[in-house]
Amino acid sequence: MLLAGGRRRWVPDQGEPAVLRVAALSGGVRGLFTDDDSGGGGSEPTPAELRELQARADALARDVAVMRERLKEQPDLPRGVRGALPGTVDDALTTAAQRIGGAAEKLARVRAARGPGSCTAWWGVCPSCGPTLRTEDGRSWCRECGAGWGYDRSQGPCGEPATFMAMDAQGGTAIVCTAHGRHMQERLDGGLLLAIPTS
C-alpha cells in the first residue's frame, strides 16, 4: 500500500510470519528500545514500598506542623526557638510525599507495561499514529488524531500488544508493537521486522 509521498506501508498477510527489510537506524535496536539512563544496584522498589514511604512522609509533615504550632505557643521561649520550624519545612515534606506518590504511580504503570506479549520499547507512542505525542502538565495527547492519556505516555514503556520482532544488523532484538514497528521501517539499518504470528 502506498502512502502520501510515495512511502510504502506494509500490511502483514495472514499465516506465516512475514519479513520486511527496513533501512537506516543508527545505534541499532538497543538504541531505540533500552533506557540508557537506567542505574544499577539493589532490587527494584515496589509501588507498595513507595506508597508506604509516602505515608511516612505525610505523617512526618503533619508532625512537624503540630510541633511548629506548639513551639509558637510557648511565650517563655526565645523568638528564635519559637520560630525554629518555619512552615516551609512541612511544605517541603508534603511536596516530597506528593512526588513519592507520583513515583509509585509511574512504577505501577511501568510494571503493568512489562507484561508478557507487550511492546518492549521504553518510550510510548500513539498506538494509531506512532511517535506523534505531545506532553504537557503530566498528560499526553496525539498531535494527529487527538487521542489523550491522563499521564505522560512519552516517558514510560510502551506496553501496547507486541506484533513484531525487530532485529538489527548486530543481532539485537526487541519485541515491538505495530506503531513502533512502522516507525522503525525507515530507520533500522540492515535489520528485519518479523511479524509475530497470531493464532
C-alpha positions in Angstrom: 0.0 0.0 0.0 1.4 3.5 -0.9 1.1 6.4 1.5 1.4 10.1 0.7 4.9 11.0 -0.6 5.3 7.6 -2.2 6.2 5.8 1.1 5.1 2.2 1.4 3.0 0.9 4.2 3.4 -2.8 4.9 0.4 -4.8 5.9 1.1 -8.4 7.1 -0.7 -11.3 5.4 -2.5 -14.0 7.4 -0.5 -17.1 8.0 3.3 -17.4 8.0 5.5 -14.7 9.6 6.3 -12.1 7.1 9.8 -10.5 6.8 10.2 -6.8 5.9 13.6 -5.3 5.3 14.0 -1.8 6.7 16.5 1.0 6.2 18.8 3.1 8.5 18.7 3.3 12.3 22.0 4.4 13.8 22.6 2.5 17.1 20.5 -0.5 16.2 17.6 -1.8 18.1 19.2 -1.3 21.5 19.4 2.5 20.9 15.6 2.7 20.5 14.5 0.1 23.0 16.6 0.4 26.1 16.6 3.2 28.6 20.2 4.2 28.7 19.5 6.3 31.8 18.9 3.2 34.0 21.0 2.9 37.0 22.2 -0.2 38.7 22.4 -1.6 42.1 19.8 -3.1 44.5 16.5 -4.5 43.9 13.7 -2.5 42.3 11.3 -1.0 44.9 7.7 -1.9 44.7 4.8 0.6 44.3 3.6 -0.5 47.8 7.0 0.4 49.3 6.9 3.8 47.7 3.3 4.3 49.0 4.4 3.3 52.5 7.3 5.9 52.2 4.7 8.5 51.0 2.5 7.8 54.0 5.5 8.2 56.4 6.5 11.5 54.7 2.9 12.7 55.0 2.8 11.8 58.7 6.2 13.5 59.3 4.9 16.7 57.6 1.8 16.6 59.9 4.0 16.0 63.0 6.3 18.9 62.0 3.3 21.2 61.6 2.0 20.3 65.0 5.4 20.7 66.7 5.8 24.1 64.9 2.4 25.3 66.4 3.4 24.0 69.8 6.7 25.9 69.7 5.0 29.1 68.6 2.5 28.9 71.5 5.3 29.0 74.2 5.7 32.6 75.3 8.6 31.8 77.6 10.9 30.6 74.8 13.1 33.0 72.9 11.7 34.0 69.5 14.5 32.2 67.7 13.3 28.9 69.2 9.6 29.6 68.7 10.2 30.2 65.0 12.8 27.5 64.5 10.4 25.4 62.4 9.2 27.5 59.5 6.2 26.4 57.5 8.5 25.7 54.6 9.7 22.6 56.4 6.3 20.8 56.4 5.6 22.2 53.0 8.7 20.6 51.7 7.8 17.3 53.3 4.3 17.5 51.8 5.8 18.1 48.4 8.2 15.2 48.8 5.3 13.0 49.8 3.4 14.0 46.6 6.4 13.3 44.5 6.9 9.9 46.1 3.2 9.1 45.4 3.8 10.1 41.8 6.8 7.8 41.6 4.7 4.9 42.9 2.0 5.6 40.2 4.6 5.7 37.5 6.3 2.5 38.7 2.9 0.7 38.8 2.3 1.8 35.2 5.8 0.5 34.2 5.3 -2.8 35.9 1.9 -3.2 34.2 3.5 -2.5 30.8 6.1 -5.2 31.3 3.6 -8.0 30.9 4.2 -10.9 28.5 3.3 -10.0 24.9 3.9 -6.3 25.4 6.0 -3.9 23.4 9.4 -3.6 25.0 10.1 0.0 23.7 10.9 2.2 26.7 9.0 5.2 25.3 5.3 5.3 24.4 3.7 6.3 21.2 0.2 6.8 19.9 -1.0 3.3 19.0 -2.6 4.6 15.8 -0.2 7.3 14.6 3.2 6.5 16.1 5.7 9.0 17.6 3.3 11.9 17.5 2.8 12.6 21.2 2.8 15.9 22.8 3.1 16.1 26.6 2.3 19.0 29.0 1.5 19.1 32.7 1.9 15.3 33.0 -0.6 14.5 30.3 0.0 13.3 26.8 -2.1 13.5 23.6 -1.5 12.7 19.9 -1.0 15.7 17.7 -2.5 13.9 14.7 -5.6 12.0 15.9 -6.2 13.8 19.2 -6.2 10.7 21.4 -5.3 11.6 25.0 -3.9 10.0 28.1 -4.1 11.3 31.7 -0.3 10.6 32.3 3.0 11.3 30.5 2.9 8.4 28.0 6.1 9.6 26.3 8.4 8.9 29.3 7.5 5.3 30.1 7.5 1.9 28.5 5.0 1.4 25.7 3.2 -1.7 26.8 1.0 -2.0 23.7 0.4 -5.5 22.4 3.5 -6.8 20.5 3.1 -7.5 16.8 6.7 -7.6 15.5 10.2 -8.8 16.5 12.8 -6.2 15.3 16.3 -7.4 14.7 19.2 -5.1 13.9 22.3 -5.9 11.9 24.3 -6.7 15.1 21.8 -9.3 16.2 20.0 -7.3 18.8 16.3 -8.0 19.1 13.3 -6.3 20.5 9.6 -7.2 20.6 7.6 -4.1 19.4 4.0 -3.0 18.7 2.6 -2.0 15.4 3.2 1.7 15.9 6.9 1.2 16.9 7.3 -1.3 14.0 6.0 1.3 11.5 8.3 3.9 13.0 11.3 1.6 12.6 10.7 0.7 8.9 12.7 3.7 7.8 15.3 3.6 10.5 16.7 0.1 11.0 19.9 -0.3 9.1 20.3 -3.8 7.6 17.7 -5.2 10.1 14.5 -7.1 9.8 11.0 -6.8 11.2 9.4 -10.2 11.6 5.6 -10.3 12.1 4.7 -12.2 15.2 2.0 -14.8 14.1 -1.3 -14.6 15.9 -3.1 -17.8 16.4 
